[in-house]
């Protein structure tokens, strides 16, 4: 973890100070706020939150790099894997992407789907950031044929009417506001954020409400052990309701969620006594979410066992759980790489492709830290997802 952080500019510092003051005022009015509320404010406060303001976040000039920003191989593999599901859903099938980042995934995915003769009737993007919407719109407008761009629509909220097709989310769940909990004398406490006398933020623990306490007790029952006193971690008690809100109207199709995380027994290892919370600022990782509000990303790893439970509760059938490397290989990464290498203009481009594959698949890079969970609803799983079934690791859940 790099502690030598670049200094924010004067404008960035002023921006962060404005958001900090908004949060302080809320604490002054309502008392200490749950960490989940603090994280929500830091990430999503209109015009001030990390994802709601206009600062560049993705790529070399931002704070972190996602798989779609490395090149088009990731999107081509996802398109390969899910094109059969689109076809199975008929001519009105929709591709529904949560987030969207810079727009690079949507652009490359639509290009790949066009080459596969599997374009959806509509490509929906649910993006809360007005600034990112404009960046996505420009990326797709300039990067796609006009008739393909015309299929793209930006949504303000999840669809409220029946639809069929594909739901896709890459590095979305890790940015959901998490509940932080700890255990003392066998009782569950929820982490809150308060202020010190000089206005700095500090954490404080309060007795958990029944929802949070119940979520922690569920974890302990599943793990077959109690958490030690002082153990601190994260949980997403709202995950089942979130998934139902996003995909409750999906009548037929697939849902693919890719993120970094662990199965439950690995997530809540006794040695991981302070959870998985991590922050990113200009490609540096730091562990303190209470500093640089609005300037740093705040994330937590995903409990993929909890995601599987939420999917089943929302009426999905689990299809496959895989390491990202396994998912990409089963989805045609070899062929995509060879085709791109043969079309590369020079040795530098071929080298960049090789580096892209390494970042996507090596265990120490994204290959095993990132994992994929695939669900289906109303599809013949054996017919639609045969290549992925052979690589399934659901027994680990």
C-alpha positions in Angstrom: 0.0 0.0 0.0 1.5 3.3 -1.1 1.3 6.0 1.6 3.1 8.6 -0.5 -0.1 10.2 -1.8 0.0 13.0 -4.4 -1.1 16.3 -3.0 -4.6 17.4 -4.1 -4.7 20.7 -6.0 -6.2 23.8 -4.4 -9.4 23.2 -6.4 -9.6 19.6 -5.3 -9.0 20.5 -1.7 -11.7 23.1 -1.8 -14.1 20.6 -3.4 -13.4 18.0 -0.7 -13.8 20.6 2.0 -17.3 21.5 0.7 -18.4 17.9 0.8 -16.9 17.4 4.3 -18.9 20.4 5.5 -22.1 18.9 4.1 -21.4 15.7 6.0 -20.5 17.5 9.2 -23.8 19.4 9.1 -25.7 16.1 8.7 -23.8 14.7 11.8 -24.5 17.9 13.7 -28.2 17.6 13.0 -28.7 13.8 13.3 -25.8 12.6 15.4 -23.2 10.0 14.2 -24.2 8.5 10.9 -23.8 4.8 9.8 -20.7 4.2 7.8 -22.9 3.1 4.9 -24.4 6.6 4.9 -21.0 8.2 5.1 -19.8 6.2 2.1 -22.9 7.0 0.2 -22.4 10.7 0.8 -18.7 10.5 -0.2 -19.5 8.7 -3.5 -22.9 10.0 -4.6 -23.7 13.4 -3.1 -24.9 15.4 -6.2 -22.1 17.5 -7.7 -19.8 16.7 -4.8 -19.5 12.9 -4.5 -16.7 10.9 -6.1 -19.0 9.5 -8.8 -21.2 12.6 -9.1 -18.6 15.2 -9.7 -16.7 15.7 -13.0 -13.2 14.5 -12.1 -11.7 11.9 -14.4 -11.7 8.5 -12.6 -10.8 5.8 -15.1 -7.5 5.0 -16.9 -4.0 6.3 -16.4 -5.1 9.9 -15.7 -7.6 8.8 -13.1 -7.5 6.7 -9.9 -7.8 3.2 -11.2 -8.0 1.0 -14.3 -10.9 -1.4 -15.0 -10.8 -4.3 -17.4 -12.6 -2.5 -20.3 -10.0 0.3 -20.1 -7.2 -2.1 -20.9 -8.4 -2.8 -24.4 -11.3 -4.6 -26.2 -10.5 -8.2 -25.4 -12.6 -8.2 -22.2 -15.7 -6.8 -23.9 -15.3 -9.2 -26.9 -15.3 -12.2 -24.5 -18.3 -11.0 -22.6 -20.2 -10.5 -25.9 -19.2 -14.0 -27.0 -20.5 -15.5 -23.8 -23.8 -13.7 -23.7 -24.7 -13.5 -27.4 -26.5 -16.8 -27.3 -28.7 -15.5 -24.4 -29.6 -12.4 -26.4 -30.6 -14.6 -29.4 -32.6 -16.9 -27.1 -34.6 -13.9 -25.8 -35.7 -12.9 -29.3 -35.6 -9.8 -31.5 -36.7 -7.5 -28.7 -33.8 -8.4 -26.4 -32.1 -5.7 -24.4 -28.6 -5.3 -23.1 -28.8 -3.5 -19.8 -25.4 -2.3 -18.4 -25.1 -0.8 -14.9 -22.7 2.0 -14.5 -20.8 2.1 -17.8 -17.5 3.8 -16.8 -16.0 5.7 -19.7 -18.2 4.0 -22.2 -15.4 1.8 -23.5 -17.1 -1.5 -22.6 -20.4 -0.5 -24.3 -18.6 0.6 -27.4 -16.4 -2.5 -27.7 -19.3 -4.9 -26.7 -21.6 -3.4 -29.4 -18.9 -3.7 -32.0 -18.4 -7.4 -31.0 -22.2 -8.1 -31.0 -22.6 -6.5 -34.4 -19.8 -8.8 -35.7 -21.6 -11.8 -34.2 -24.9 -10.7 -35.7 -26.4 -10.5 -32.2 -27.1 -6.8 -31.7 -29.8 -6.2 -29.1 -32.8 -4.1 -29.9 -31.7 -1.6 -27.2 -28.6 -1.0 -25.2 -29.5 0.6 -21.8 -27.1 2.3 -19.5 -28.0 3.1 -16.0 -25.5 5.9 -14.9 -26.1 8.2 -11.9 -23.3 10.6 -12.8 -24.4 13.3 -15.3 -20.7 13.9 -16.2 -20.1 10.2 -16.9 -23.2 10.1 -19.0 -21.9 12.8 -21.3 -18.5 11.0 -21.6 -20.2 7.8 -22.4 -22.5 9.4 -24.9 -19.5 11.0 -26.7 -17.5 7.8 -26.6 -20.3 5.8 -28.2 -21.4 8.5 -30.7 -17.8 8.8 -32.1 -17.0 5.1 -31.8 -20.0 3.4 -33.3 -21.9 3.5 -36.6 -24.9 5.9 -36.3 -27.4 3.0 -36.6 -25.8 1.2 -33.7 -25.5 4.3 -31.5 -29.2 4.9 -32.1 -29.8 1.7 -30.0 -28.2 3.3 -26.9 -30.5 4.8 -24.2 -29.5 6.2 -20.8 -31.9 5.4 -17.9 -32.6 7.4 -14.8 -33.7 4.3 -12.8 -34.2 0.6 -13.4 -36.9 -0.3 -15.9 -40.4 -0.4 -14.4 -41.8 -2.7 -17.1 -41.1 -6.2 -18.2 -38.1 -6.8 -20.4 -35.9 -9.6 -21.6 -32.2 -9.8 -22.4 -28.9 -9.4 -20.5 -28.0 -7.5 -17.4 -24.3 -6.7 -17.0 -22.4 -5.1 -14.2 -18.6 -4.8 -14.0 -17.1 -3.3 -10.8 -20.5 -2.0 -9.7 -21.2 -3.9 -6.5 -17.9 -3.0 -4.9 -19.2 0.7 -4.9 -22.4 -0.1 -3.1 -22.4 1.6 0.4 -21.4 -1.1 2.9 -22.4 -1.7 6.5 -19.4 -2.0 8.7 -19.9 -4.1 11.8 -17.9 -5.3 14.8 -18.5 -7.7 17.7 -17.9 -7.1 21.4 -18.8 -9.5 24.2 -20.8 -11.5 21.7 -23.0 -8.5 20.7 -23.1 -6.9 17.2 -22.3 -3.2 16.8 -22.5 -1.1 13.7 -19.7 1.3 12.8 -20.8 5.0 12.6 -19.0 8.2 11.7 -18.8 11.1 14.0 -16.7 14.3 14.2 -13.9 15.3 16.6 -13.7 18.6 18.4 -11.6 20.0 15.4 -14.1 18.7 12.8 -12.2 15.7 11.6 -14.1 12.5 11.0 -13.8 9.5 13.4 -15.4 6.2 13.7 -17.6 5.1 16.6 -19.6 1.9 17.2 -23.2 1.7 18.2 -25.5 -1.3 18.9 -26.7 -2.7 15.6 -30.3 -2.6 14.6 -32.2 -5.9 14.0 -31.5 -5.8 10.2 -27.7 -5.5 10.6 -27.5 -7.9 13.6 -29.6 -10.4 11.7 -27.3 -10.2 8.7 -24.2 -10.8 10.9 -25.9 -13.7 12.7 -26.7 -15.3 9.3 -23.0 -15.1 8.4 -22.0 -16.8 11.7 -24.5 -19.6 11.2 -23.3 -20.2 7.7 -19.7 -20.1 8.7 -20.3 -22.3 11.7 -18.5 -20.1 14.2 -18.7 -16.9 16.1 -16.7 -13.8 15.2 -14.0 -13.0 17.8 -14.4 -9.9 19.9 -12.9 -6.9 18.0 -13.4 -8.5 14.6 -14.5 -5.9 12.1 -15.8 -6.4 8.5 -18.4 -5.4 6.0 -21.8 -6.8 5.0 -24.4 -5.8 2.4 -27.8 -6.5 4.1 -29.5 -4.6 1.3 -28.1 -6.8 -1.5 -31.3 -8.9 -2.0 -33.5 -5.8 -2.3 -30.9 -4.1 -4.6 -30.9 -7.0 -7.0 -34.7 -7.3 -7.0 -35.0 -3.5 -7.7 -32.5 -3.8 -10.6 -33.7 -7.0 -12.2 -37.2 -7.6 -10.8 -38.8 -6.8 -14.1 -36.5 -9.0 -16.2 -38.7 -11.8 -17.5 -36.1 -13.8 -19.4 -32.4 -13.7 -20.0 -29.1 -13.7 -18.1 -27.3 -11.5 -15.5 -23.5 -11.4 -15.4 -21.8 -9.7 -12.5 -18.0 -9.3 -12.4 -16.1 -7.8 -9.5 -13.4 -8.5 -7.0 -14.2 -10.5 -3.9 -14.2 -13.9 -2.2 -16.5 -16.7 -1.3 -17.8 -16.3 2.2 -15.4 -18.5 4.1 -12.5 -16.6 2.5 -14.1 -13.2 2.9 -14.6 -13.6 6.7 -11.3 -15.4 7.5 -10.4 -14.9 11.2 -7.1 -13.2 10.1 -8.9 -10.6 8.1 -9.8 -8.6 11.2 -10.5 -5.2 9.6 -12.5 -6.3 6.6 -11.8 -5.5 2.9 -12.4 -1.8 2.7 -10.0 -0.1 0.3 -9.7 3.4 -1.2 -8.0 4.6 -4.4 -6.6 8.0 -5.2 -4.5 8.5 -8.3 -3.5 4.8 -8.5 -2.5 4.7 -4.9 -4.3 2.4 -2.5 -5.0 3.6 1.0 -7.0 2.2 3.9 -8.5 5.3 5.5 -12.0 6.2 4.1 -12.4 9.2 6.4 -9.9 11.4 4.5 -10.2 13.1 1.1 -14.0 12.9 0.9 -15.2 13.2 -2.6 -11.7 12.7 -4.1 -11.0 9.1 -3.4 -12.9 6.0 -4.4 -14.1 3.8 -1.5 -14.8 0.2 -2.2 -15.2 -3.2 -0.5 -14.8 -6.7 -1.8 -17.9 -8.8 -2.7 -19.1 -11.8 -0.8 -20.0 -14.0 -3.8 -21.8 -16.4 -1.5 -24.1 -13.6 -0.5 -24.5 -12.6 -4.2 -25.6 -16.2 -5.1 -28.1 -16.2 -2.2 -29.5 -12.8 -3.4 -29.8 -14.1 -7.0 -31.7 -17.2 -5.9 -33.9 -15.0 -3.7 -34.6 -12.8 -6.7 -35.8 -15.7 -8.8 -32.6 -16.4 -10.8 -31.0 -19.7 -11.5 -27.3 -19.8 -10.8 -25.4 -20.9 -13.9 -21.7 -20.5 -13.1 -19.3 -18.9 -10.7 -15.8 -18.6 -12.1 -12.5 -16.8 -11.7 -12.3 -14.0 -14.3 -9.4 -15.9 -16.0 -11.6 -19.0 -16.4 -14.5 -17.0 -17.6 -12.5 -15.3 -20.3 -10.8 -18.5 -21.5 -14.2 -20.2 -21.7 -15.6 -17.3 -23.6 -13.0 -17.3 -26.4 -10.1 -15.3 -25.2 -7.6 -17.3 -27.1 -9.3 -16.8 -30.4 -10.0 -13.1 -29.7 -6.3 -12.6 -28.9 -5.0 -14.4 -32.0 -7.4 -12.5 -34.2 -6.4 -9.1 -32.7 -2.7 -10.1 -32.9 -3.0 -11.0 -36.6 -4.7 -7.6 -37.2 -2.2 -5.6 -35.2 -0.3 -3.0 -37.1 3.2 -3.4 -35.5 5.2 -5.2 -32.8 4.2 -2.5 -30.2 0.5 -3.2 -30.7 1.2 -7.0 -30.4 3.1 -6.4 -27.2 0.2 -4.3 -25.8 -2.2 -7.1 -26.6 0.0 -9.6 -24.7 0.2 -7.3 -21.7 -3.6 -6.9 -21.8 -4.1 -10.7 -21.6 -1.6 -10.9 -18.7 -3.5 -8.2 -16.7 -6.8 -9.9 -17.3 -5.8 -13.4 -16.5 -2.7 -13.7 -14.2 -3.6 -14.7 -10.7 -1.6 -11.8 -9.2 -3.4 -9.3 -11.5 -7.1 -9.5 -12.3 -7.3 -13.2 -13.1 -8.4 -14.6 -9.7 -8.9 -11.4 -7.7 -11.9 -10.7 -10.0 -14.6 -13.2 -10.3 -17.8 -13.7 -12.4 -21.2 -14.8 -11.3 -23.7 -15.7 -14.0 -27.4 -16.1 -13.5 -30.3 -17.0 -15.8 -34.0 -16.8 -15.9 -36.2 -18.7 -18.4 -33.4 -20.1 -20.5 -32.2 -23.6 -21.4 -28.9 -23.3 -19.5 -27.3 -26.3 -21.1 -28.0 -25.1 -24.6 -27.0 -21.4 -24.0 -24.1 -21.6 -21.7 -22.3 -24.9 -22.4 -18.7 -23.5 -22.6 -19.1 -21.8 -19.2 -20.6 -24.8 -17.4 -17.4 -26.8 -17.8 -15.4 -24.2 -16.0 -18.0 -23.6 -13.2 -16.6 -23.4 -9.6 -19.9 -23.1 -7.8 -18.8 -25.9 -5.4 -16.5 -23.3 -3.8 -19.5 -21.2 -2.7 
